[in-house]
């Protein structure tokens, strides 16, 4: 994969999923509109998708609110040379969430916790005392808190990150900018405000599925990527595929190629930050296998 004349041979995919629906049903997958991912995706499928792309390590991210799924992902990572970390789930509304987070983090492969906040109807979800106690516990455990939110939730997430400066936050999918509507005004200003907080990094992931699945081009995602570069800088951005959800709109290699084009004006050191250094530093990943 070529980026500005360089061949990338060390890529960390900081965001992908795996699921076996016989063990962990995925009720959010609509067979009619999401037929491309209405299937099981396991470690062998991940290896096949990443083999030709220069990916040396990955971070697998929870897909459903299930402690059993997180346990299985941790087992999978423990037996994989490719999967270097797991962003799992605990019930962040539970009184014992801090203890549950600490227990999971002792295993070695857990690098973060995530709750699918984008589906929460309560606009004050991130302001709840119990939730904030759980989020704060990630800092004590030496892991991060991933934020999967929609663009209108960025102000609430920014408030959370400002109030908990000891916590390392990772914003998934750049907060899901409304690329189909192309009305990015609020997202632009809200993301700029969030990026002022030094304890927040962000993933260049999931953007193709925020655009038109059938007709998106590089120009559709370019404004979001360029704005993220401007406000976060390469040292606080990381690559993520969002595979296999990304298959709704793009193949694995295509997203890498599009992002490589958009990063072609970056320096070599800036591209290294985005392709692997930010993810390894933020998630405290081990060195890649020899």
For each residue, the residues with C-beta under 8 A, 3 or more apart:
1: 7 8 11 53 54 253 256 257 260
2: 5 6 7 8 260
3: 6 7 8 260 263 264 271 275
4: 260 263 264 265 266 268 271
5: 2
6: 2 3 268 271
7: 1 2 3 54
8: 1 2 3 11 54 260 271 275
9: 54 56
10: 54 56 275 276 288
11: 1 8 53 54 55 56 239 256 275 276
12: 55 56 57 58 59 84 238 239 275 276 279 280 285
13: 16 50 55 57 58 59 239 240 241 243
14: 58 59 170 203 205 238 239 240 278 279 283
15: 59 61 172 173 203 205 206 240 241 242
16: 13 46 58 59 60 61 240 241 242 243 244
17: 41 60 61 62 63 242 243 244 245
18: 41 42 43 46 60 73 76
19: 24 26 40 41 63 64 69
20: 23 24 40 42 72
21: 24 25 26 40
22: 40
23: 20 68 69 72
24: 19 20 21 63 64 66 68 69 72
25: 21 64
26: 19 21 29 63 64
27: 64
28: 63 64
29: 26 34 37 38
30: 33 34
31: 34 35 38
32: 35
33: 30
34: 29 30 31 37 38 248
35: 31 32 38
36: 247 248
37: 29 34 41 244 245 247 248
38: 29 31 34 35
39:
40: 19 20 21 22
41: 17 18 19 37 45 46 243 244
42: 18 20 45 46
43: 18 46 47 76 80 82 83
44: 47 48
45: 41 42 48 49 244
46: 16 18 41 42 43 49 50 58 82 83 243
47: 43 44 50 51 82
48: 44 45 51
49: 45 46 53 241 243 244 252
50: 13 46 47 53 55 58 82 252
51: 47 48
52: 253
53: 1 11 49 50 252 253 256
54: 1 7 8 9 10 11
55: 11 12 13 50 58 82
56: 9 10 11 12 82 276 288 289
57: 12 13 82 83 84 276 279 280 285 288
58: 12 13 14 16 46 50 55 82 83 84
59: 12 13 14 15 16 83 84 85 86 87 111 112 240 279 283 285
60: 16 17 18 73 76 77 83 85 86 87
61: 15 16 17 86 87 114 146 172
62: 17 65 66 69 70 73 86 87 88 89 114
63: 17 19 24 26 28 69
64: 19 24 25 26 27 28 69 89
65: 62 89 91 115 116
66: 24 62 69 70 89
67: 70 71 89 90 91
68: 23 24 71 72
69: 19 23 24 62 63 64 66 72 73 89
70: 62 66 67 73 74 86 88 89 90 104
71: 67 68 74 75
72: 20 23 24 68 69 75 76
73: 18 60 62 69 70 76 77 86 88
74: 70 71 77 78 86 88 104 107 109 110
75: 71 72 78 79
76: 18 43 60 72 73 79 80 83
77: 60 73 74 80 83 84 85 86 109
78: 74 75 107 108 109
79: 75 76
80: 43 76 77 83
81: 289
82: 43 46 47 50 55 56 57 58
83: 43 46 57 58 59 60 76 77 80 86 109
84: 12 57 58 59 77 111 283 285 286 288
85: 59 60 77 109 110 111 112 283 285
86: 59 60 61 62 70 73 74 77 83 109 110 111 112
87: 59 60 61 62 110 111 112 113 114 144 146
88: 62 70 73 74 104 110 112 113 114
89: 62 64 65 66 67 69 70 113 114 115
90: 67 70 94 97 100 101 104 113 134
91: 65 67 94 97 100
92: 97 113 115 130 131 134 135
93: 97 128 130 131 134
94: 90 91 97 100 130 134
95: 130
96: 99 100
97: 90 91 92 93 94 100 101 130 133 134 137
98: 101 102 133 134 136 137 140
99: 96 102 103
100: 90 91 94 96 97 103 104
101: 90 97 98 104 105 113 134 137 138 141 143
102: 98 99 105 106 137 140 141
103: 99 100 106
104: 70 74 88 90 100 101 107 110 113 141
105: 101 102 110 141 142 143
106: 102 103
107: 74 78 104 110
108: 78
109: 74 77 78 83 85 86
110: 74 85 86 87 88 104 105 107 113 143
111: 59 84 85 86 87 143 144 283 284 285
112: 59 85 86 87 88 138 143 144 145 146 170 283
113: 87 88 89 90 92 101 104 110 134 135 138 143 144 145 146
114: 61 62 87 88 89 145 146 147 148 172
115: 65 89 92 131 148
116: 65 119 120 148
117: 120 125 126 147 148 149 153 157
118: 148 149 150 153 176
119: 116
120: 116 117 125
121:
122: 125 128
123: 153 156
124: 127 128 156
125: 117 120 122 128 131 156
126: 117 131 132 153 156 157 159 160
127: 124 131 132 156 159 160
128: 93 122 124 125 131 132
129: 132 133
130: 92 93 94 95 97 133 134
131: 92 93 115 125 126 127 128 134 135
132: 126 127 128 129 135 136 160 163 164
133: 97 98 129 130 136 137
134: 90 92 93 94 97 98 101 113 130 131 137 138
135: 92 113 131 132 138 145 160 164 167
136: 98 132 133 139 140 164 166 167
137: 97 98 101 102 133 134 140 141
138: 101 112 113 134 135 141 143 144 145 167 168
139: 136 142 164 166 167 168
140: 98 102 136 137
141: 101 102 104 105 137 138
142: 105 139 284
143: 101 105 110 111 112 113 138 284
144: 87 111 112 113 138 167 168 169 170 282 283
145: 112 113 114 135 138 167 168 169 170
146: 61 87 112 113 114 169 170 172
147: 114 117 157 169 170 171 172 175
148: 114 115 116 117 118 172 173
149: 117 118 153 154 156 157 171 172 175 176
150: 118 153 175 176
151: 154 175 176 177 178 186 187 190
152: 186
153: 117 118 123 126 149 150 156 157 175
154: 149 151 157 158 175 187 190 191 193 194
155: 158 159 190 193
156: 123 124 125 126 127 149 153 159 160
157: 117 126 147 149 153 154 160 161 169 171 175 194
158: 154 155 161 162 190 193 194 197
159: 126 127 155 156 162 163
160: 126 127 132 135 156 157 163 164 169
161: 157 158 164 165 167 169 194 197 199 200
162: 158 159 165 197
163: 132 159 160
164: 132 135 136 139 160 161 167 199
165: 161 162 197 199
166: 136 139 199
167: 135 136 138 139 144 145 161 164 199
168: 138 139 144 145 199 201 282
169: 144 145 146 147 157 160 161 197 199 200 201
170: 14 112 144 145 146 147 200 201 202 203 238 282
171: 147 149 157 174 175 194 200 201 202 203
172: 15 61 114 146 147 148 149 175 203 205 206 240
173: 15 148 176 203 205 206 207 210 240 242
174: 171 177 191 202 203 204 205 206 207 224 228
175: 147 149 150 151 153 154 157 171 172 187 190 191 194 202
176: 118 149 150 151 173 206 210
177: 151 174 184 187 191 207 210 224
178: 151 181 182 183 184 187 210
179: 182 184 207 210 211 216 220 221 224
180: 210 211 212
181: 178
182: 178 179
183: 178 186
184: 177 178 179 187 188 223 224 227
185: 188 189
186: 151 152 183 189 190
187: 151 154 175 177 178 184 190 191
188: 184 185 191 192 227
189: 185 186 192 193
190: 151 154 155 158 175 186 187 193 194
191: 154 174 175 177 187 188 194 195 227 228 231
192: 188 189 195 196 227 231
193: 154 155 158 189 190 196
194: 154 157 158 161 171 175 190 191 197 200
195: 191 192 200 202 228 231 232 236
196: 192 193
197: 158 161 162 165 169 194 200
198:
199: 161 164 165 166 167 168 169
200: 161 169 170 171 194 195 197 232 236
201: 168 169 170 171 232 236 237 238 278 282
202: 170 171 174 175 195 228 232 236 237 238
203: 14 15 170 171 172 173 174 206 237 238 239 240
204: 174 207 225 228 237 238 239 240 259 274
205: 14 15 172 173 174 239 240 241 242
206: 15 172 173 174 176 203 209 210 240 242 245 246
207: 173 174 177 179 204 210 211 221 224 225
208: 211 213 216 221 246 249 250 255 258
209: 206 213 242 245 246 248 249
210: 173 176 177 178 179 180 206 207 224
211: 179 180 207 208 216 220 221 249
212: 180 215 216 220
213: 208 209 216 248 249
214: 249
215: 212
216: 179 208 211 212 213 220 221 249 250
217: 220
218: 221 222 258 261 262
219: 222
220: 179 211 212 216 217
221: 179 207 208 211 216 218 224 225 258 262
222: 218 219 225 226 262
223: 184 226 227
224: 174 177 179 184 207 210 221 227 228
225: 204 207 221 222 228 229 259 262 263
226: 222 223 229 230 262
227: 184 188 191 192 223 224 230 231
228: 174 191 195 202 204 224 225 231 232 237
229: 225 226 232 233 234 237 266
230: 226 227
231: 191 192 195 227 228
232: 195 200 201 202 228 229 236 237
233: 229 236 237
234: 229 237 266 270 271 273 274 278
235: 270 273 277 278
236: 195 200 201 202 232 233 278
237: 201 202 203 204 228 229 232 233 234 273 274 278
238: 12 14 170 201 202 203 204 274 278 279 282
239: 11 12 13 14 203 204 205 256 259 274 275 276 279
240: 13 14 15 16 59 172 173 203 204 205 206
241: 13 15 16 49 205 246 252 255 256
242: 15 16 17 173 205 206 209 245 246
243: 13 16 17 41 46 49 246 247 252
244: 16 17 37 41 45 49 247
245: 17 37 206 209 242 248
246: 206 208 209 241 242 243 249 250 251 252 255
247: 36 37 243 244 250 251
248: 34 36 37 209 213 245
249: 208 209 211 213 214 216 246
250: 208 216 246 247 254 255 258
251: 246 247 254 255
252: 49 50 53 241 243 246 255 256
253: 1 52 53 256 257
254: 250 251 257 258
255: 208 241 246 250 251 252 258 259
256: 1 11 53 239 241 252 253 259 260
257: 1 253 254 260 261
258: 208 218 221 250 254 255 261 262
259: 204 225 239 255 256 262 263
260: 1 2 3 4 8 256 257 263 264
261: 218 257 258 264
262: 218 221 222 225 226 258 259
263: 3 4 225 259 260 266 270 271 274
264: 3 4 260 261
265: 4
266: 4 229 234 263 270 271 274
267: 270 271
268: 4 6 271 272
269: 272 273
270: 234 235 263 266 267 273 274
271: 3 4 6 8 234 263 266 267 268 274 275
272: 268 269 275 276 277
273: 234 235 237 269 270 277 278
274: 204 234 237 238 239 263 266 270 271 277 278
275: 3 8 10 11 12 239 271 272
276: 10 11 12 56 57 239 272 279 280
277: 235 272 273 274 280 281
278: 14 201 234 235 236 237 238 273 274 281 282
279: 12 14 57 59 238 239 276 282 283 285
280: 12 57 276 277 283 284 285
281: 277 278 284
282: 144 168 170 201 238 278 279
283: 14 59 84 85 111 112 144 279 280
284: 111 142 143 280 281
285: 12 57 59 84 85 111 279 280
286: 84
287:
288: 10 56 57 84
289: 56 81
290:
